[in-house]
Amino acid sequence: MKKIGIMTTGGDCSGLNTVIHRVVRGAILRGWTVVGILDGTDGLCENPPRILEFDEHTLPIENARLAGSFLHNGHAGALNFETAAENGRIAAFNKKLYRGLRALDLDALILIGGNGSLSLAWANRETYRDLQLVCIPKTIDMDMPMTDRTIGFDTAVQQLTGFCDQLMLTARSHHRWFVVQAMGRDCGQLALNAGVAVGATAILIPEIKFDIDTLVRHIKHAPTDYGVIIVSEGISLRGHSGKPADMISRKLTAAGIVNRTAFPEHTQRAGDTTAADRILASRLADCALHAIDNGETYVMTALDCNGCKTVALSDFVAAGETVRDPKIPDLLTSNAYVSPDDPLLDVAPHLGIYIGETK
Ligand code: F6P
């Protein structure tokens, strides 16, 4: 009989509870014991580690659709993968993690995390040498290489779309525009997908250069005198600082376009998990359990052309574009951006959405 641990790290997103629920269900059916590690690495570093022992009733199915993590992701400002690396305390931190894992005597750990957590887990892989490490990708940013989808993305697109849909009605009443700032760090996936869903007039993402004068002309020639412009939080405008939505808003105001800014912020990480995210969570949970059955370790579950598979963490880290985090010396984080052959980059301009200077 195996004993497995499950832990959620990094920023939360909707879909985490579905993964936890499905992992617990599949594990109990196999006769395994499941412990949930509370507050991510924060709880694992404590002596003894803070845990929750799961049975069938610990996380009721009706709660598995709720956003957030039933296990929590850690206190803001606590020592975690990223803050330890940033503060040069990674060796001591790894020692604590190792001690916590030994105390729990796990056969396997399912780590549900984003780019930062997975890259750091691989960089510090010695910590997990005595167990099987199986990761499940989650993030609203969809910036992880080697998987076509990450848990939480679909719900975030739905949340942002709903937010913009509401603004569209008040925009129409007052013949004005809303500049909405989307999350996503330096990846434009969330803004691009929600923008197409909403029928935004323009979508500005970090991957594509844009021209303010062209944007202004595009808005002035739009078939409506109201609408939504979605800007990614990762865009920049030479010579300007501050929030990207504010920068764009000021430019539009200067050009005589009446507008307001709107910031959906962390509502993009909330919201009941969409059916698509629940299905993805169920599939990746099942894939992770099979990986444990098969004795795999240092792997990440992935969706590839609608099939689920595992990929080596080493390949994950080497894939995409490796980015050096200025705050974490020696760490190469693997990032995936909107690819130039993303079909939405064709569809959007064909339908009159300005997405920047693509030609
Ligand atoms: O990576 C997920 C994410 O929501 C980003 O889109 C956003 O930039 C960041 O996390 C916000 O982090 P915090 O919750 O620490 O403000």
Residues whose N, C-alpha, C, O or C-beta is under 5 A from the ligand:
A	BS01	F6P	G11 D141 M183 G184 R185
